[in-house]
């Protein structure tokens, strides 16, 4: 009897410990999720987080949240489960970037004195190592979101936060565009007729609008929301579209048109038919109707863009022609995209295997930039070309590896039987397409808030529900 009582007491104590561990794990899970949501909001405010000390604060905050995630994972005995295929190419790229910073030898002076120098592959080893930290921080964000936003409820909250941040940014940009008359408009570095909303660069603002626009279209067209909520989400399209047009980003307009094309093409596959569908809905899935829909959408957006953009847009289009004209004064400074792309390609040909170091572009480009030197490009204005020049064929191959995994998982989720998951994946895919197109001519992902939201879109497009994690 006494031994049985001891066993019962030990069992009760073990059960109490298990309950306590479960409660603590639940609190930590909620804390991590709310911290990540807050980080998205806070990162968007200070110019999209572009200044070095803000970026350092962002990285430190991510690693601090990761400590809570590790403790919660230890208590619940689960960290990131099946997400390792997505994380693996990112980690390998971080390791490769770190190897680019390793010194490969010493230098001998003409006097015969040997001294140590940092003779690495990277043209700027310090920036490359900080790139490693930033890349790992974004990878941690993806891992933590895929775990702590795995339920439909949390995923819906995450999407709504991104849409609200983008709408607030668009409204702020519209108000600033029409009322600002002096330097400083809520933030001290905002200059009149420069940038848009809280962003110093109007193209970076356009990236955020494209990603939010994709999410709204996906939820509205893919039946991911209740019918009575559809008008609310469609109303959010107005400030997003207006801000994207007014900001004057040519790359943003091209990306928006591409998003509409992709949304129209994927619409019939995402919105699965049923016996309750009307004959009109069934006819809308036919190929001729889909082609007509694409034509109507593109024509409507083009006409609306020209009407709202007016002379300012016409002026920017003329400027874009000058950017590709090598006879202008601007191109003598080497500021045209055409000349920057040519210099970047030359740099890749000089370092085809390992590149010049991730984030080392700015330090290596002067040797290949045939210009007066009054203006030195800091970015390649084409993220694919810059990746090729910075990481060489090795870095580019790692990027392709990651893209292949994302595409495979996205295709699976687009066929999901869960209507909300299917619609969310549809919206995230449209947003990712917009970024992919815009990255051909700009570098918006270098802004932390855009990189953070883009990471979130990848999580939304590739993650699968795991209800047992949210118990």
N, C-alpha and C positions, 0 to 999 in steps of 0.2 A: 504493500500500500504506500509506504513512504517513498519507494523508488518511483512508483507511478505518479505520485504527486510532484516529485521533482521533475519528471519528464513533462508533465503538463505545464509546470511553471516555466521550464525552459522553452517549451513550445510557445507559450503565451508571450514570453519576452522576445522571441524571434519574430513573432507576428507583429508585435508592437514596433520593433526595429524596422521591419519591412514597410509598415504603414508610414512610419516617420520618414524613411527614405523616399517613399512614393510622394508624400506631401512636399518635401523639400525639392524633389525633382520637378514636380508640377510648378512650384513657385519659380524655380530657376528657368524653366521652359518659358513661362509667361514673361519673365523679366528679359530674357534674351530676345524674344520676339518683339516686345514693346521697345526695347533698346534699338533694334534694327529699324523699326518703323520711325522712331524719333531721329535716327541718324539720317534717314533719307530726307526728312523735312529740314533738319539743321544744315545738312550739306548743301542744299539748294540755295540757302539764303546768302552766304557771303560770296557773291559773284560766281556761284556754282562750285566754289572751292577750287581756286586756281593758284592762290598765293602759297609759297612754300611752307610757311608755318601753319596754315590751315590744313594743308595736305598731311603734314607731319602729325597734327592733332587727330586727323581722320584715321591714319594708320594706327596710332596709339590707342584710339578708342576701339578699333576693331579687335586688336589683340587683347584689350581688357575684357571685351564681351566674350571673346573666345575662351578666356579662363573660366567664365561662368558656364559656357557650353561644355567644356571638358569635365567640370565637376558634375553637371547634370547628366552627361553621358556616363560617367562612372557610377552614379547612383542608379540610373535606369539601365545600365549595361547596353547602351546603344549610342552610336555617334552618327555615322552617315551611311551605313548599310550598303545598298546597291549603287550609290552615287560615285564610287571610286573610278569607274571608267571615264567620267567627265572630268574628275579632278586630276587624273594621272597625266594627261598631256600638259596641263597647266603647271603641275609640279616639275615635270621634266623641262619645260621651257624656263622655269625659274632656276633650276640647277644649271642649265646651259648658259643662262645669262650670268650666273655667278662665276662660271668657269671663264667667261670672257674677261673677267676682272683680275684673274690671277696673273701675277708677274712671271715672265718666262726667262728672266736672266738679269745679269748685271751689265753695266756699261763701263768702258775704259776711256779715260780722257786722253788727249794728245800727250800729256806729260807722263802717261803710264800709270796714273792713279785710278784704281778701280773703286767705283762707288755704286751703290744700289739705287736703281730707279724703278718706277712702276711701269714696266714695259709689258703692257697687257694688250689683248686683242681690242678691247674697248677703247675708244678715243676719250672717254670720260668715265673711268672706273667708279668714281664716287656716285655719279648719277645712275650708272648701271646697277650698283648695289642697292640704291634706294628704289630703283625700278623693281628689283627682286622683292623687297619688302612690300611695295604697293601691290604687286601681282599676287603675292601670297595673301595679303589682306583681302583682296577682292575674291580670291578663291575661298577663303574662310567665310566670307559673306554668302557666297553661293552654297557652301556646305551647310551653314547654319540655317539659311532660309529653306533649303530643301528638306531639312529635318523639322524645323519648328513652324513652318507654314505648309505642312503636308495635308492638313484637313481642308475641306472645301470652305469652311467658315473663315479660317485664317487666310487662306489664299484670296478669298473675296475681299477681306479687309486690306490685304497687301496691295491688291490691284486698285482699290478705291483710294488708298493713300497716294499712290503714284498719280492717279488722275486728278485728285484734288490739288496736289502740289503743282502739277502742270497748268491747271486752270487758274490757280492763284497767280502763278508766274505770268501767264498770258494776260490776265486782267491788269496786273501791275505794269506790264509792258505797254499795254494800250493806254493806260492812264498817264504813264510817264511820257509816252510819245506825244500826247496832246497837251500836256500841262507843264512840262519841265522847261525852264527858261534860264537856269544857271547850273553851275557845277554842284553836284550832290543832289540826290533825290532819294532820301532814306538811307542811302549808302554813300560815303564821301567820295568815292572814286568814279561815280557815274557822271559822265560828261554828256552834255546835250548833243544830240545827233551822232552819238557814238555808241555802238552796242545796242542791246535791246533788253528790256526788263532789267533783271539784276545781273545780266551777263555782260562782260566787257566786249565779247565777240558775238555778233548777231547770229552767226552760223551755229554757235554752240547752243544758243536758245532754240534754234530750229530743230536740233537733234532731240531735245526734250519734248517738243511738240509732236514730232513724228512718232515717238514711242508711245506717248499718251493717246495720240490719235488712233494708232493701231489697236490699243486695248479697248477703246470705246467702240470702234467699229466691230471688233470681234465679239464683244459681249452683246451688242445690239443686233447684229446680223446673225449670230450663231445661237440665239435663244439661250444665252447664258444668264439672263436676268428675267424677272417677272415682267409680264406684259405691262402692268401699270407703272413699272419703273423705266420703261423704254424711253419715254419722253424726257425724263430727267437726264439720262445718259446722252440722248441726242442733243439736248440743250447744251451739254458740255462741249459738243463739237463746235459750236459757234465761236466761243473765245479762242479755242485752239486753232481753228482754221483762220480766224481773223488775225491773230497774232503771228501765225506763220506767214501770212501774205504781207502784212504791214512791215514785218522786220526786214523784208527785202532780200532774204537769202535765196539766191538762185538755186543752189544745191538743194535747199529745203523744198522748193517748189518741184523740182525734178523728182526728188524722193517721194513727195506726196502723190504725184501722178503714178509713180511706180507702185506705191501702196494700194491705190485704188484699183490698178490693174490686177494685182495679186489678190486683193479681196474679192474682186468679181470672179476671177478664175477659180478660187478655192471655195466660193460660196456654196455651190451645189453639192460639193463633196462633204463639207462640214455640216450643213443643215440637212441631215438625213430625213428622207421622206417617211411618211406614215399614211395609213388609211384615212386619217382625219384631215390631211392636207387638201386644200381646195384645188380645183382644176387649174386655177391661175398660178398657184405655187408650183404645180407640177410642170406646167408649160415653161415657167421661168427657168427650169433646169436644163432646157434644151440648148444646144450649141448656138443656133442663130440668135436666140434671145440673150444669151450670155455675151455674144459679140456685140449685139446692139447695146446692151447695158454698158459695156466698156466704152463704146463710142460716146454714149450719152454722158457718162460720168466724166470722161476726160474733157469733152466739149464744155460741159457745165462748169467744171473747175477752171478751165482755161479762160472762159468768158468772165467768170466771177473774179478771177485773179487780175485780169487786165482792167476790169472796171474798178476794183478796189485799189489796185496798185497805182493806176494812173501814170502820170508823168514820171514819178519817182522810179517805178519799175522799168519804164522805157529807158530812163537814164542809166540804170544799173545794167540793163541788157547791152546798151552801147558800151559801157565800161568793160563788160565781159569780152566784147569783141576786141577792145584795145589790149586786154590782158594777153590775148593770143597773137597779137601783132608785135613782132620783134623790132619794129622800127620806131616805137614810141619811146619817150623819155623814161617811162616807168620800167620798160624792159631793159634799158641800158643799165638800170640799177639791179637787174636780175630779179625783179619782184613779180614777174608774171608767172602764172602756174606752169605755163609751157616750159620756161627756162628752168624753173625749180625741178620739174619732173625730169628734164634732160640731165641736170646735174646729179640728181639722185640716181638715175640709171647708170651714169658714169661711175658713181661711187660703188654701186653694186658690182659692176664689171671689174672694178679694182679689188674688191673683197667678196668674191662670189660664194665662198663656202661658209665662213663664219661671220661675215658682216663686220661692221665697225663698232658693234656693241649696242645692246638695247639701251635706249635713252642717250646714246652717244652721237646721235645724228648731228646735233647742232655744232659739236666740236670738230667733226670730220668734214662737213660739207664745204667749208671755205676753200679747201684744196681743189674742189671740182666745180665750184660756182664761178663761172666766167663772167665777172661783172666788176663794177668799179670798187666794190667793197663797202659802199655807203650803207648797204642793207644786206644783212646775212640771214638767210632763212633759218628759223628755229625748228620748223617741222616740214615734212615733205608734201603737205597738202594732198596726200593720197596715202591712207594708212596701209594699203596693201604694198605699195611701192616702198614705203618707209620700212615696213617689216622686212621686206626683201633686202633692203640695204643695211638695216641694223642687225638682222639675224642671219643674213645669207640664206642659202638654200636649206640649211639645217633648221633655222628658226621658222622659215616659211613652211617647211614640211610639218613641223610641230603644229603650226596654225591650221594647216589643212587637216591634220589628224583630229584636232578638236572639232572642226566644222563638220567633219563626216559623222562623228558621234552625235553631235547636236541634231543633225538632219535626220539620222535614223530614229532617234528618240522622239523627235517632233512628229514624224510620220506616224509613229505608233499612237501618240496621244491624239492626233487628228482623227483617228478611227475609234476613239474611246466611246463606250456606251454611255458614259456620264456626260449629259448635255452641257453642264457647266464647265467641266474639265475640257471638253472639246472646244467650247466657245473661248475659254481663256487661252488655250493653246493657239487657236486661230488668231486671236487678237495679238498675242505675243509674237507670233510668226510675222504678222503684218508689220508690227513695230520693228522687228529685227530686220526685215527687208528694207524698210526705210533707212535705217542706219547703214546697212550694207551698201545701198546705192549712194547715199550722201558721203560715205567714207571714201568714195572714189575721187572726191574733189576737195574734201575738208578733213579736219582732224578733231572733230567734236568729242571723240572718246578720250581725248587727253584731259578733258574737264572731269573732275572726280564725280560730280553728281550724275553726269551722263554715263560714265563707266559703271557707277553703282546701279542706276536704273537699268542699264543694258544687262548687267549681271542678273538682276531680278527678272527681266524678260526671259533670259535663258532658263532660269529656274522654273518659271511659270510654264514655259513651252516643253520642258523635259521631265519635270517631276511627276510622280505618281502618288495617289492617295495612300496613306498608311494610318488608318484611324486608330490603331492600337498605340500610336505614339502620343496621342492627345488625351489619353485617359487620365 
